[in-house]
Amino acid sequence: MKKVTVKLIDPMGFHARPIAIAVNKLREYDCEGYVLHDGREQSMDSVVKLVEMEVPAGSTFMFGAEGKDEDEALMAIVDELKDIGFIE
């Protein structure tokens, strides 16, 4: 599994719109995705389950991916979320 650490800069914290963007972006690639925060790991198969992680603004967390396209998927997710000001 590949992982990348990011910082959540959106003042609303972990919320549905950017998480849905990440989940939909992941579906374009041949791999599984995960979010890891504060000792918890959640599959990126459900926007609701990810929002329930309640990652607060200012926190660092990791996106993880495993599979054939893991590198490309992580880069695409991070780039898209940086572009909308969700993470840095």
Secondary structure as a PSIPRED ss2 file (coil, helix, strand):
# PSIPRED VFORMAT (PSIPRED V4.0)

   1 M C   1.000  0.000  0.000
   2 K E   0.000  0.000  1.000
   3 K E   0.000  0.000  1.000
   4 V E   0.000  0.000  1.000
   5 T E   0.000  0.000  1.000
   6 V E   0.000  0.000  1.000
   7 K E   0.000  0.000  1.000
   8 L E   0.000  0.000  1.000
   9 I C   1.000  0.000  0.000
  10 D C   1.000  0.000  0.000
  11 P C   1.000  0.000  0.000
  12 M C   1.000  0.000  0.000
  13 G C   1.000  0.000  0.000
  14 F C   1.000  0.000  0.000
  15 H C   1.000  0.000  0.000
  16 A H   0.000  1.000  0.000
  17 R H   0.000  1.000  0.000
  18 P H   0.000  1.000  0.000
  19 I H   0.000  1.000  0.000
  20 A H   0.000  1.000  0.000
  21 I H   0.000  1.000  0.000
  22 A H   0.000  1.000  0.000
  23 V H   0.000  1.000  0.000
  24 N H   0.000  1.000  0.000
  25 K H   0.000  1.000  0.000
  26 L H   0.000  1.000  0.000
  27 R C   1.000  0.000  0.000
  28 E C   1.000  0.000  0.000
  29 Y C   1.000  0.000  0.000
  30 D C   1.000  0.000  0.000
  31 C C   1.000  0.000  0.000
  32 E E   0.000  0.000  1.000
  33 G E   0.000  0.000  1.000
  34 Y E   0.000  0.000  1.000
  35 V E   0.000  0.000  1.000
  36 L E   0.000  0.000  1.000
  37 H E   0.000  0.000  1.000
  38 D C   1.000  0.000  0.000
  39 G C   1.000  0.000  0.000
  40 R E   0.000  0.000  1.000
  41 E E   0.000  0.000  1.000
  42 Q E   0.000  0.000  1.000
  43 S E   0.000  0.000  1.000
  44 M C   1.000  0.000  0.000
  45 D C   1.000  0.000  0.000
  46 S C   1.000  0.000  0.000
  47 V H   0.000  1.000  0.000
  48 V H   0.000  1.000  0.000
  49 K H   0.000  1.000  0.000
  50 L H   0.000  1.000  0.000
  51 V H   0.000  1.000  0.000
  52 E C   1.000  0.000  0.000
  53 M C   1.000  0.000  0.000
  54 E C   1.000  0.000  0.000
  55 V C   1.000  0.000  0.000
  56 P C   1.000  0.000  0.000
  57 A C   1.000  0.000  0.000
  58 G C   1.000  0.000  0.000
  59 S C   1.000  0.000  0.000
  60 T E   0.000  0.000  1.000
  61 F E   0.000  0.000  1.000
  62 M E   0.000  0.000  1.000
  63 F E   0.000  0.000  1.000
  64 G E   0.000  0.000  1.000
  65 A E   0.000  0.000  1.000
  66 E E   0.000  0.000  1.000
  67 G C   1.000  0.000  0.000
  68 K C   1.000  0.000  0.000
  69 D C   1.000  0.000  0.000
  70 E H   0.000  1.000  0.000
  71 D H   0.000  1.000  0.000
  72 E H   0.000  1.000  0.000
  73 A H   0.000  1.000  0.000
  74 L H   0.000  1.000  0.000
  75 M H   0.000  1.000  0.000
  76 A H   0.000  1.000  0.000
  77 I H   0.000  1.000  0.000
  78 V H   0.000  1.000  0.000
  79 D H   0.000  1.000  0.000
  80 E H   0.000  1.000  0.000
  81 L H   0.000  1.000  0.000
  82 K H   0.000  1.000  0.000
  83 D H   0.000  1.000  0.000
  84 I C   1.000  0.000  0.000
  85 G C   1.000  0.000  0.000
  86 F C   1.000  0.000  0.000
  87 I E   0.000  0.000  1.000
  88 E C   1.000  0.000  0.000
